[in-house]
Amino acid sequence: MILAAIGHFTFQRGAFQAQVPNWVPMSKDMVVILSGVVELILGICMVFWKKERVVIGIILAIFYVLVFPGNMAQYANGISAFGLDTDAKRLARLFFQPVLILWALWSTGALKAFRKKEIS
């Protein structure tokens, strides 16, 4: 997350801007900067705020859900960014977003916490 945030502010800024859907009511650059700030905060929290890893995992999963429309817009509009230069590659990426969501929940213990509450 920290490396992705750095990319938002520097070398991948244009690629991130390409993913912002046209219907978002603010400048694409502002969306990239704000989402980079969120990623930086989440990354720092994952490193240093270990007591609340489950909460961070849930927030990270929600973040991945919220940025998914950008991935869909990239596919729907045929926008090349991040090496996704064909419709097949852009479509394949859509199937990895749920994997990221589950990974965020699993790696932080949030899935286990959900299961414990279901059993109780």
C-alpha positions as CSV (number, residue, x, y, z in Angstrom):
1,M,0.0,0.0,0.0
2,I,2.8,2.4,0.8
3,L,4.5,1.7,-2.6
4,A,1.2,2.1,-4.4
5,A,0.7,5.4,-2.6
6,I,4.1,6.6,-3.7
7,G,3.1,5.7,-7.2
8,H,0.0,7.9,-6.9
9,F,2.2,10.9,-6.1
10,T,5.0,10.2,-8.6
11,F,5.8,7.7,-11.3
12,Q,2.4,6.1,-11.8
13,R,0.3,9.2,-11.4
14,G,-0.8,9.3,-15.1
15,A,-1.7,5.6,-15.0
16,F,-3.9,6.1,-12.0
17,Q,-5.5,9.1,-13.5
18,A,-6.4,7.0,-16.6
19,Q,-8.5,4.8,-14.3
20,V,-10.7,7.5,-12.8
21,P,-14.2,7.3,-14.3
22,N,-15.3,10.4,-16.1
23,W,-18.5,10.6,-13.9
24,V,-16.4,11.3,-10.8
25,P,-17.3,14.9,-9.9
26,M,-13.7,16.2,-9.2
27,S,-10.5,16.4,-11.1
28,K,-8.8,13.1,-11.9
29,D,-5.6,14.4,-10.3
30,M,-7.4,15.2,-7.1
31,V,-8.9,11.7,-7.0
32,V,-5.5,10.2,-7.5
33,I,-3.9,12.3,-4.8
34,L,-6.7,11.6,-2.3
35,S,-6.7,7.9,-3.0
36,G,-2.9,7.9,-2.6
37,V,-3.3,9.6,0.8
38,V,-5.8,6.9,1.8
39,E,-3.4,4.1,0.6
40,L,-0.5,5.7,2.5
41,I,-2.5,5.9,5.7
42,L,-3.7,2.3,5.4
43,G,-0.2,1.1,4.6
44,I,1.3,2.9,7.6
45,C,-1.5,1.6,9.8
46,M,-0.9,-2.0,8.7
47,V,2.8,-1.6,9.6
48,F,2.4,0.2,13.0
49,W,-1.1,-0.3,14.3
50,K,-1.0,-4.1,14.8
51,K,-3.7,-4.1,17.6
52,E,-6.4,-3.0,15.1
53,R,-5.4,-5.2,12.1
54,V,-8.9,-6.6,11.7
55,V,-10.4,-3.1,11.5
56,I,-7.6,-2.0,9.0
57,G,-8.3,-5.1,7.0
58,I,-12.0,-4.3,6.8
59,I,-11.3,-0.7,5.8
60,L,-8.8,-1.9,3.2
61,A,-11.3,-4.3,1.7
62,I,-13.9,-1.4,1.6
63,F,-11.3,0.7,-0.2
64,Y,-10.7,-2.0,-2.8
65,V,-14.5,-2.2,-3.4
66,L,-14.6,1.6,-3.8
67,V,-11.9,1.7,-6.4
68,F,-13.4,-1.2,-8.4
69,P,-15.4,1.2,-10.6
70,G,-12.1,2.6,-11.8
71,N,-11.1,-0.8,-12.9
72,M,-14.4,-1.3,-14.6
73,A,-14.1,2.0,-16.4
74,Q,-10.7,1.1,-17.6
75,Y,-12.1,-2.0,-19.2
76,A,-15.3,-0.5,-20.5
77,N,-13.4,2.5,-22.1
78,G,-10.5,0.4,-23.4
79,I,-7.9,2.5,-21.5
80,S,-4.4,1.2,-21.5
81,A,-2.6,1.7,-18.1
82,F,-0.4,-0.4,-15.9
83,G,0.5,-2.6,-18.9
84,L,-3.1,-3.5,-19.4
85,D,-3.1,-2.8,-23.1
86,T,-5.7,-5.3,-24.4
87,D,-9.3,-5.9,-23.5
88,A,-8.4,-9.5,-22.4
89,K,-5.9,-8.1,-19.9
90,R,-8.3,-5.5,-18.6
91,L,-11.0,-8.0,-18.2
92,A,-8.7,-10.5,-16.4
93,R,-7.8,-7.7,-13.9
94,L,-11.5,-7.4,-12.9
95,F,-11.4,-10.9,-11.6
96,F,-8.4,-10.1,-9.3
97,Q,-10.2,-7.4,-7.4
98,P,-12.2,-9.9,-5.4
99,V,-9.0,-11.7,-4.7
100,L,-7.5,-8.5,-3.3
101,I,-10.5,-7.9,-1.1
102,L,-10.3,-11.4,0.3
103,W,-6.6,-11.1,0.7
104,A,-7.0,-7.9,2.8
105,L,-9.6,-9.7,5.0
106,W,-7.6,-12.9,5.3
107,S,-4.2,-11.4,5.9
108,T,-5.4,-9.2,8.7
109,G,-7.5,-11.8,10.4
110,A,-10.8,-10.2,9.6
111,L,-12.2,-13.3,7.9
112,K,-11.3,-15.3,11.0
113,A,-13.0,-12.7,13.2
114,F,-16.1,-12.9,11.0
115,R,-16.2,-16.7,11.3
116,K,-15.9,-16.6,15.1
117,K,-18.8,-14.2,15.4
118,E,-20.9,-16.4,13.1
119,I,-20.2,-19.4,15.3
120,S,-20.9,-17.6,18.6
